[in-house]
Amino acid sequence: MNATALPGFWKPALVLLALTLLLALPQAALLPLLDRDEPRFAEASREMLGSHNFVVPTFNFAPRYAKPPLIYWCMAASYEIFGENAFAARLPSLLAVAGTAVLLLRWGRALGSQAAGLIAALAYSLCLQVMQQGRVATADALLIFFMTLTGFAGWRMLDLVRTGNGSWNLWGIILAVGFGGGFLAKGPEALLPIVPLLVSARWMGWRGIASFLLILALGLLIVAAWAVPAFIQTHGDYWREGLGHDVGDRMVTGFQGHGASTFGLYLLGVPLYLLTFWISALPWSPLLLLRARALRLIAPPQDWTDCYLFGNAALVFFVFSLMVTKLPHYTLPAFPFLALLFGRRWMAAGLSPALPLRTMLVFGMIVTMATLVVVPWLLAHGGNPSPVGDLVRQARGDLQPGTRVVTVDFAEPNTVWEMRRVVLLPVDQIAPDAAGDFLARPGSRAVIMTRAAWLKAGLDDTGLKVYEAHGFSAARPVAFHGWPRLVPLDLVLVITTQPSLLTRNGN
């Protein structure tokens, strides 16, 4: 893009970037880390920064092979700038969503309609599922950014070859970066945009396809720069555990309870994502029904670009529909392609862009304003999703870097994240009947347990300091009459008052 294009693209791009970040800030900054995944990613990044081992991440000082390292690198860089907190852990996801929105704006412009690109950008960044999953400290938003980059770069290369309007060498490098970055963000899912690309390139013959394969080989070299040292350091365990266990188990089993337990339930769940899409894509999914005839939703694709966009989205839905493990956000990589297809069809039908743009902006602002009001109110009235954080703040003067911490009748990743603000040792688990013996040993020691376990243990509190906190478990929602319900938590932190045998530097 030359300098004359700056007023036409970069100004709206910067406004779009600022808007998507501004609307996401309250949610990212006000809430403590939730669920099981956020604390794991955030803590692994903090431990990576502390150990200076940027090849193999750890959680609670044990190897964590669940995901490749790019998200940990991004979070560690964010910590260096903003400190070790929930907002800094979520910032890479916020930037990835905003970056994807800018990519869609640019793609729309390349298609000849910046309005279509703007509709797509807001349809993606301000839909319900992205406002939930794109503002958390996980790898999904980063993966989607690189998959969209791969799709856009591949489309741009094909378009340049078809029209003969320029060289595609630079876009070949961008394609390699997109593929390599996507693999480093989350793994094999980054391969999916390659399939529609190769199908669309079949008219170029074997020579053209071979060129794309060479570019993909360059992407693999980017991955290998990390993968080879990781393989050596872990003797292959990173690949066996990360690909075999984390990815493989999700395909054939209900990983962590998310999936069908019988073959019949599996068959019933295959079309699940076709149903959840209409909720996940709010507020723009109803517009598809309201303007179905004008958008020609059931008509054949209008051109090869339509086929390309639809092929990318359909492949994501197809692959993840066949997997046993199912979560609503698994199909989010399809949303940028669907959003652009929606924006393109909307403008091609001669409809005014005002309706979708206004709908999505109002929806985004309502969610943001509700977050600014509801979240502080809930936190002030006992709606605490991190009672462990309360315990750490209350006991900060009694906890020490060398305090040995264990949990009883309670195990959540958030415990490690919150305790690591003060304590520099691993957090372990012990049986309920071992708590008394553990506290009686020399040195500074602490036990986190449920109030029920504390009352059952009947420990003599002489020489102990006891702190209590009430909240709920965001990591373990349970079904209640068919609806998810948060589990209330009453936690107790018991600390011995003996001096620690360790200091912050471990001596």
KAJO-V434311 format. One record per backbone hydrogen bond with DSSP energy under -0.5 kcal/mol. CO is the residue of the C=O (numbers start at 0). NH is the residue of the N-H. E is the energy in kcal/mol with one decimal. If there is no record, write none. Layout:
CO,NH,E ; CO,NH,E
This chain:
1,4,-1.5 ; 2,5,-1.6 ; 4,8,-1.6 ; 5,8,-0.6 ; 5,9,-0.9 ; 5,10,-1.3 ; 8,12,-2.4 ; 9,13,-2.7 ; 10,14,-2.1 ; 11,15,-2.6 ; 12,16,-2.6 ; 13,17,-2.5 ; 14,18,-2.6 ; 15,19,-2.5 ; 16,20,-1.9 ; 17,21,-2.6 ; 18,22,-2.4 ; 19,23,-0.9 ; 20,24,-1.4 ; 21,25,-0.6 ; 23,27,-2.0 ; 24,28,-2.6 ; 25,29,-2.4 ; 26,30,-1.1 ; 33,37,-0.7 ; 33,38,-0.5 ; 35,39,-1.0 ; 36,40,-2.6 ; 37,41,-2.8 ; 38,42,-2.8 ; 39,43,-2.3 ; 40,44,-2.0 ; 41,45,-1.8 ; 42,46,-2.8 ; 43,47,-2.1 ; 44,48,-2.1 ; 45,49,-2.0 ; 46,50,-2.6 ; 47,51,-1.7 ; 47,52,-0.6 ; 51,53,-0.9 ; 54,56,-0.6 ; 56,63,-2.6 ; 58,61,-1.5 ; 61,58,-3.0 ; 62,64,-0.6 ; 68,72,-2.3 ; 69,73,-2.3 ; 70,74,-2.4 ; 71,75,-2.5 ; 72,76,-2.2 ; 73,77,-2.0 ; 74,78,-2.5 ; 75,79,-1.7 ; 76,80,-1.0 ; 77,80,-0.5 ; 77,81,-3.2 ; 78,82,-2.2 ; 82,84,-1.3 ; 84,88,-1.9 ; 85,89,-1.7 ; 86,90,-1.6 ; 87,91,-0.6 ; 89,92,-0.8 ; 89,93,-1.8 ; 90,94,-2.6 ; 91,95,-2.0 ; 92,96,-2.4 ; 93,97,-2.4 ; 94,98,-2.6 ; 95,99,-2.3 ; 96,100,-2.1 ; 97,101,-2.1 ; 98,102,-2.2 ; 99,103,-2.2 ; 100,104,-2.0 ; 101,105,-2.5 ; 102,106,-2.7 ; 103,107,-2.6 ; 104,108,-1.9 ; 105,109,-2.2 ; 106,110,-1.5 ; 107,112,-2.7 ; 108,111,-1.5 ; 112,116,-1.7 ; 113,117,-2.4 ; 114,118,-2.5 ; 115,119,-2.4 ; 116,120,-2.5 ; 117,121,-2.3 ; 118,122,-2.7 ; 119,123,-2.1 ; 120,124,-2.5 ; 121,125,-2.2 ; 123,126,-1.2 ; 126,130,-2.4 ; 127,131,-1.0 ; 128,132,-3.3 ; 129,133,-2.4 ; 131,134,-0.6 ; 132,135,-0.8 ; 135,137,-2.0 ; 138,142,-2.2 ; 139,143,-2.5 ; 140,144,-2.0 ; 141,145,-2.0 ; 142,146,-2.5 ; 143,147,-2.5 ; 144,148,-2.3 ; 145,149,-2.5 ; 146,150,-2.4 ; 147,151,-2.8 ; 148,152,-2.8 ; 149,153,-2.4 ; 150,154,-2.2 ; 151,155,-2.8 ; 152,156,-2.2 ; 153,157,-2.2 ; 154,158,-2.6 ; 155,159,-2.3 ; 156,160,-2.1 ; 157,161,-2.6 ; 158,162,-2.4 ; 159,163,-1.9 ; 159,164,-0.7 ; 167,171,-1.7 ; 168,172,-1.6 ; 169,173,-2.1 ; 170,174,-2.4 ; 171,175,-2.0 ; 172,176,-2.3 ; 173,177,-2.7 ; 174,178,-2.5 ; 175,179,-2.8 ; 176,180,-3.1 ; 177,181,-2.2 ; 178,182,-2.1 ; 179,183,-2.2 ; 180,184,-1.4 ; 181,185,-2.0 ; 181,186,-1.0 ; 183,69,-1.8 ; 186,189,-2.0 ; 187,190,-2.4 ; 188,191,-1.7 ; 190,193,-1.5 ; 190,194,-0.7 ; 191,194,-1.2 ; 191,195,-0.7 ; 192,196,-1.3 ; 193,197,-2.5 ; 194,198,-2.4 ; 195,199,-2.5 ; 196,200,-1.4 ; 198,201,-1.2 ; 199,202,-0.5 ; 200,203,-2.1 ; 201,204,-1.6 ; 203,207,-0.8 ; 204,208,-2.2 ; 205,209,-2.5 ; 206,210,-1.6 ; 207,211,-1.8 ; 208,212,-2.4 ; 209,213,-2.1 ; 210,214,-1.8 ; 211,215,-2.3 ; 212,216,-1.9 ; 213,217,-1.6 ; 214,218,-1.7 ; 215,219,-2.1 ; 216,220,-1.7 ; 217,221,-1.6 ; 218,222,-1.8 ; 219,223,-2.7 ; 220,224,-1.4 ; 222,225,-1.5 ; 222,226,-2.9 ; 223,227,-2.1 ; 225,229,-2.2 ; 226,230,-2.6 ; 227,231,-2.3 ; 228,232,-2.8 ; 229,233,-2.0 ; 230,234,-0.6 ; 230,235,-1.7 ; 231,234,-0.7 ; 233,236,-1.9 ; 235,239,-2.2 ; 236,240,-3.2 ; 237,241,-2.4 ; 238,242,-2.1 ; 238,243,-1.0 ; 239,243,-0.8 ; 239,244,-0.8 ; 240,244,-1.0 ; 240,245,-2.2 ; 241,246,-1.0 ; 242,247,-1.9 ; 244,248,-1.7 ; 245,249,-0.7 ; 246,250,-1.2 ; 247,251,-1.5 ; 248,252,-2.5 ; 249,324,-2.5 ; 250,323,-1.3 ; 252,254,-1.7 ; 253,256,-1.8 ; 254,257,-2.0 ; 256,258,-1.1 ; 257,325,-0.9 ; 261,265,-1.9 ; 262,266,-2.3 ; 263,267,-1.9 ; 264,268,-1.6 ; 265,269,-0.8 ; 266,269,-0.8 ; 268,271,-1.8 ; 270,273,-0.9 ; 270,274,-0.9 ; 271,274,-1.1 ; 271,275,-2.5 ; 272,276,-1.4 ; 274,277,-0.9 ; 275,278,-0.9 ; 275,279,-3.1 ; 276,280,-2.8 ; 278,281,-1.5 ; 279,128,-2.4 ; 280,283,-1.5 ; 280,284,-0.9 ; 281,127,-2.6 ; 283,286,-0.6 ; 283,287,-0.8 ; 284,287,-1.0 ; 284,288,-0.9 ; 285,289,-2.5 ; 286,290,-2.0 ; 288,291,-1.1 ; 290,294,-2.5 ; 291,295,-0.8 ; 291,296,-1.5 ; 292,295,-0.6 ; 295,298,-1.0 ; 302,306,-2.0 ; 303,307,-2.4 ; 304,308,-2.8 ; 305,309,-2.8 ; 306,310,-2.6 ; 307,311,-2.0 ; 308,312,-2.0 ; 309,313,-3.2 ; 310,314,-2.2 ; 311,315,-1.5 ; 312,316,-2.1 ; 313,317,-2.8 ; 314,318,-2.8 ; 315,319,-2.2 ; 316,320,-1.7 ; 317,321,-1.3 ; 318,322,-0.8 ; 323,259,-0.7 ; 326,329,-2.0 ; 327,330,-0.9 ; 328,331,-1.7 ; 330,333,-2.0 ; 331,334,-1.7 ; 331,335,-0.6 ; 333,337,-2.3 ; 334,338,-3.1 ; 335,339,-2.1 ; 336,340,-2.1 ; 337,341,-2.5 ; 338,342,-2.6 ; 339,343,-2.7 ; 340,344,-2.5 ; 341,345,-2.5 ; 342,346,-2.1 ; 343,347,-2.3 ; 344,348,-1.7 ; 345,350,-1.6 ; 346,349,-1.5 ; 351,354,-0.7 ; 352,356,-2.1 ; 353,357,-2.8 ; 354,358,-2.5 ; 355,359,-2.3 ; 356,360,-2.2 ; 357,361,-2.5 ; 358,362,-2.1 ; 359,363,-2.5 ; 360,364,-2.4 ; 361,365,-2.5 ; 362,366,-2.3 ; 363,367,-2.0 ; 364,368,-2.8 ; 365,369,-2.6 ; 366,370,-2.1 ; 367,371,-2.2 ; 368,372,-1.5 ; 369,373,-3.5 ; 370,374,-1.3 ; 370,375,-0.5 ; 372,376,-1.5 ; 373,377,-2.9 ; 374,378,-2.6 ; 375,379,-2.0 ; 376,380,-1.0 ; 377,380,-0.6 ; 377,382,-3.2 ; 378,381,-0.8 ; 381,383,-2.0 ; 382,384,-0.7 ; 383,471,-2.3 ; 384,473,-0.6 ; 385,388,-0.5 ; 385,389,-1.2 ; 386,390,-2.1 ; 387,391,-2.4 ; 388,392,-2.1 ; 389,393,-2.5 ; 390,394,-2.3 ; 392,395,-0.7 ; 394,397,-1.7 ; 394,398,-2.2 ; 399,402,-1.8 ; 400,423,-2.7 ; 402,404,-0.6 ; 403,445,-2.7 ; 404,427,-2.0 ; 405,447,-2.5 ; 406,429,-2.1 ; 407,449,-0.8 ; 411,414,-1.9 ; 411,415,-0.6 ; 412,415,-0.7 ; 412,416,-1.6 ; 413,417,-2.6 ; 414,418,-2.5 ; 415,419,-1.9 ; 417,420,-1.4 ; 418,421,-2.1 ; 418,422,-2.8 ; 425,404,-0.6 ; 425,427,-0.6 ; 427,406,-2.1 ; 430,433,-1.8 ; 431,434,-1.2 ; 433,437,-2.1 ; 434,438,-2.3 ; 435,439,-1.4 ; 436,440,-0.6 ; 437,440,-1.0 ; 443,403,-2.4 ; 444,495,-2.6 ; 445,405,-2.0 ; 446,448,-0.5 ; 446,493,-2.8 ; 447,407,-2.7 ; 448,491,-3.2 ; 449,453,-2.2 ; 450,454,-2.5 ; 451,455,-2.1 ; 452,456,-2.1 ; 453,457,-1.3 ; 453,458,-0.6 ; 458,460,-0.6 ; 460,463,-1.9 ; 462,496,-1.3 ; 464,494,-2.6 ; 466,492,-2.8 ; 468,490,-2.6 ; 470,488,-2.9 ; 471,473,-0.8 ; 472,486,-0.9 ; 477,484,-3.1 ; 479,482,-1.5 ; 482,479,-3.4 ; 484,477,-2.7 ; 485,487,-0.6 ; 486,472,-3.3 ; 488,470,-2.5 ; 488,490,-0.6 ; 489,450,-2.9 ; 490,468,-2.1 ; 491,448,-2.4 ; 491,493,-0.5 ; 492,466,-2.5 ; 493,446,-2.6 ; 494,464,-2.6 ; 502,505,-2.1
